[in-house]
Amino acid sequence: MADSFNFELVSPERLLLSAQVTEVVIPATEGEMTVMANHAPTMTTVKPGVVTVKMADGKSERFAVFGGFADILPTGCTLLAESAVHVDELDPSVLENRIAVVRAELEGAGDEKKTRLEQFIAELTKLGEIVIPA
Amino acid sequence: MPSLKDLKNRIASVKATQKITKAMKMVAAAKLRRAQEAAEAARPYSQRMAAVLANIAQAVGADDAAPRLMTGTGRNDTHLLIVCTAERGLCGGFNSQIARHARDHVRKLLAEGKTVKIICVGKKGFDILRREFASLIIDRVDLREVRKIGFENADRIGHKVIELFERGEFDVCTLFYSEFKSVISQIPTAQQLIPASAGPVAAETESNSAIYEYEPDAAAILSDLIPRNISVQIFRALLENVAGEMGAKMSAMDNATRNAGEMINKLTLNYNRQRQAQITKELIEIISGAEAL
């Protein structure tokens, strides 16, 4: 059995999860990464997506996060999410609202910002497809 | 000398007031507990954020790559003050304490010949500061409709501040709020947001400064992190404020209830004394009337 390490998922409002886990899949901006025990110290920004956590007792949990960043140490991993919810509790309408807000922002945004926002929408949409069973 | 009926009315009205203040105290106590929980729940995030920020700031160092939000504009001419107060009164000196602290600061800055701009969060602070510095207030944020302060509220203020900064509207930003020490003690505090001061935190976290890999590079993370940190600091300030407000309200209402109790006792004593005096008077009249026969 793989070694376990301490994983913490924190949003500004509260500490969502603090547990011993064996494996965490983080949607980093440079591509998804799987963190296991004794990972090299890394700091990365996180894009909107699903975080999959494999608990030390074999259970697996999924959380939807909306951006943030992760602080990875050999002994543990902290994910500071801008906003995070358990996948089961995610309300599809909330997601749609978010997309609508970004769309509204898209109007009249500069070129550079536009690309960024469009990417953001794509990420959100993808997140929606994963989370909400069609 | 008030008549017996007057006294009776007076007692009834004080009793009604006491009931109200007691209920308000109870409500404040319940809200305080929730606010405290919220403030405590938010603490891990801001702590980790500070640690991470200090770590990266160290890595980037005084490099030119450090974003301007961190280093400031290099000038010190225009100050932006964000004054966070409560939306409602009846909480003792809570609002006026913060406002006084901010006012002293404004006066000091004005005396030094600096330009001052104020953003008011919360109605009460606006009401107080408007009297003296109406022309300096550039914006106010109303949180009256907000039942429970979420991160979005703070984030919106944060974005506004950053936007102003990027337009070069100010050089230094200071946040005024009340730090929640305990139910009876809230300390009005000023905290500098821009340029970010990571000084004391950096020293604390030095011990675990491992060599990190950054993905993307450290400067990119830092430029993503600092705006977020500003929102987080504002969020924390708002939460502390809510807890402080409820604490202050609770003790203010507790005092009011006690004062009303004292007043009722005094009035009741007065009432009884007068009633007795009247009975005695009537008895004397009857007895002397009977004796005269």
Interface residues (C-beta under 8 A of the other chain):
Chain A: E8 V10 S11 P12 E13 R14 L15 A28 T29 E30 A40 P41 T42 M43 T44 T45 F69 D71 L73 T78 L80 E82 S83
Chain B: A38 A41 A42 P44 Y45 S46 R48 M49 V52 N55 I56 G150 F151 A154 N208 A210 I211 Y212 E213 Y214 E215 P216 A218 A220 I221 D224 L225 R228 S231 V232 F235
